[in-house]
Amino acid sequence: MDSQQRDNELLQLVALLLCPAANNQTTKKKKLTFVWKMAGALEEKELVKHVYAALQAASCPLVEGLHLQEADSMLQLLCAPSQHRTDILAWICSSINPNFAHSKAMSMRSQDPGVLNKEMAVFGQELMLCRAGDLDLIKGNTSPSRQLQFLEQLLILIPDCKKSAGHKMDEEILLNELYAAENLPHLTEMLTPTLDPWPANIKALHKSKKSPNKPSREKAADVAALLQTTQSALEHLKSECEFLNDNVQSPGVFSPSSLRVAACDLQQLMATFSHVYETDLRAYCSRDPPSFSTETDVFRRVQQLLLACNTEFEMLHEASEAFLSVNEEVNKLQTQPHYWSGGEKRTLPEQLEELSKQSKKFLSLLHT
């Protein structure tokens, strides 16, 4: 929605509000429709600013030096079909997957741009962001909100883009909130603070914090005794658990604690196997073993026929290679000039033509 269209709709809204019969159902619907369009336009502006800031945060070389400030200019850049927009989309896909930059579609984009659009649509389908047939979305022929959502979802997948763009947007939101009109009085008071009298409950809390709060000797003794008891219990447990000792046992020494751990592990494995056997494997283990045929001559003959077929294929392949080589040599003889017995450099057709002329001359001399 451009500025001229918004001005026209605003004038229509003012005319509707000033109209005496502005309370009927049709007028209310028109006002609600206008408010809905304005809300959608504001949402698109905020979204396009966010996407443009994300491109700058990702260091996109295609937006460097543009310095766009108006949302309409950003919408024209990111949502209108153009070669610049296609290059930006291709750069985003290459940043997500570096192999995309070396694909066949990127090398053929100057000759056939449709191949690049199809490749980017397939790439979007692999990321589950669109379908392979959404070529209008790739070309920029859909609604701006749909295009901006698609670009935002792609930019999130670029490494470190989401973090930097979000940090930049958080700083802008904080500064806008700090310098808002309703917060200016609080900001002025923070810059020039004055000590106001504290309420009574705050004063009492402040005095209570200033008062000394030293623990009694009895409480300190109880805490020390509890710590000593806990330390003794931990030492006793450590002495009983031999596997927690720092001294590494030699491989030949028998360790009862290790045997207990191994037995527990074996018991758990056996219980798990028993459960799997009872639920899944029993039906297969109770079947009769398969009977194999003793007639192996059929398989031997099939193998011999396959080997003979492979041999014939190899012979045909070598014959075709020999034919190509002979054809190449004949073409060289017909097209490339060579030195003949007379010392002149001619091609084979020229030499044959010269020989025919000489034979005709020789025959004419004989007849005369």
VENWOWO-V773071 format. One record per backbone hydrogen bond with DSSP energy under -0.5 kcal/mol. CO is the residue of the C=O (numbers start at 1). NH is the residue of the N-H. Records with the same first field share a line. If there is no record, write none. Layout:
# VENWOWO-V773071
CO = NH ; NH
This chain:
# VENWOWO-V773071
2 = 6
3 = 7
4 = 8
5 = 9
6 = 10
7 = 11
8 = 12
9 = 13
10 = 14
11 = 15
12 = 16
13 = 17
14 = 18
15 = 19
19 = 22
20 = 22
21 = 24
24 = 28
25 = 29
26 = 30
27 = 31
28 = 32
29 = 33
30 = 34
31 = 35
32 = 36
33 = 37
34 = 38
35 = 39
36 = 40
37 = 41
38 = 42
39 = 43
40 = 44
41 = 45
42 = 46
43 = 47
44 = 48
45 = 49
46 = 50
47 = 51
48 = 52
49 = 53
50 = 54
51 = 55
52 = 56
53 = 57
54 = 58
55 = 60
56 = 59
60 = 63 ; 64
63 = 66 ; 67
70 = 74
71 = 75
72 = 76
73 = 77
74 = 78
75 = 79 ; 80
76 = 80
82 = 86
83 = 87
84 = 88
85 = 89
86 = 90
87 = 91
88 = 92
89 = 93
90 = 94
91 = 95
92 = 96
93 = 97
97 = 100
98 = 101
99 = 102
100 = 103
103 = 107
104 = 108
106 = 109
108 = 112
112 = 115 ; 116
113 = 117
114 = 118
115 = 119
116 = 120
117 = 121
118 = 122
119 = 123
120 = 124
121 = 125
122 = 126
123 = 127
124 = 129 ; 130
125 = 128
131 = 134
133 = 135
134 = 138
135 = 139
136 = 140 ; 141 ; 142
143 = 147
144 = 148
145 = 149
146 = 150
147 = 151
148 = 152
149 = 153
150 = 154
151 = 155
152 = 156
153 = 157
154 = 157
155 = 158
158 = 161 ; 162
160 = 164
161 = 165
162 = 166
163 = 167
164 = 168
165 = 169
166 = 170
167 = 171
168 = 172
169 = 173
170 = 174
171 = 175
172 = 176
173 = 177
174 = 178
175 = 179
177 = 180
180 = 183 ; 184
181 = 184
183 = 187
184 = 188
185 = 189
186 = 190
187 = 191
188 = 192
190 = 193
194 = 196
199 = 203
200 = 204
201 = 205
202 = 206
203 = 207
204 = 208
205 = 209
206 = 210
207 = 211
216 = 220
217 = 221
218 = 222
219 = 223
220 = 224
221 = 225
222 = 226
223 = 227
224 = 228
225 = 229
226 = 230
227 = 231
228 = 232
229 = 233
230 = 234
231 = 235
232 = 236
233 = 237
234 = 238
235 = 239
236 = 240
237 = 241
240 = 242
241 = 244
242 = 245
246 = 248
250 = 253
254 = 256
255 = 259
256 = 260
257 = 261
258 = 262
259 = 263
260 = 264
261 = 265
262 = 266
263 = 267
264 = 268
265 = 269
266 = 270
267 = 271
268 = 272
269 = 273
270 = 274
271 = 275
272 = 276
273 = 277
274 = 278
275 = 279
276 = 280 ; 281
277 = 282
281 = 284 ; 285
282 = 286
284 = 287
290 = 292
294 = 296
296 = 300
297 = 301
298 = 302
299 = 303
300 = 304
301 = 305
302 = 306
303 = 307
304 = 308
305 = 309
306 = 310
307 = 311
308 = 312
309 = 313
310 = 314
311 = 315
312 = 316
313 = 317
314 = 318
315 = 319
316 = 320
317 = 321
318 = 322
319 = 323
320 = 324
321 = 325
322 = 326
323 = 327
324 = 328
325 = 329
326 = 330
327 = 331
328 = 332
329 = 333
330 = 334
331 = 335
332 = 336
333 = 348
338 = 346
340 = 343
344 = 340 ; 346
346 = 338
347 = 351
348 = 352
349 = 353
350 = 354
351 = 355
352 = 356
353 = 357
354 = 358
355 = 359
356 = 360
357 = 361
358 = 362
359 = 363
360 = 364
361 = 365
362 = 366
363 = 367
364 = 368
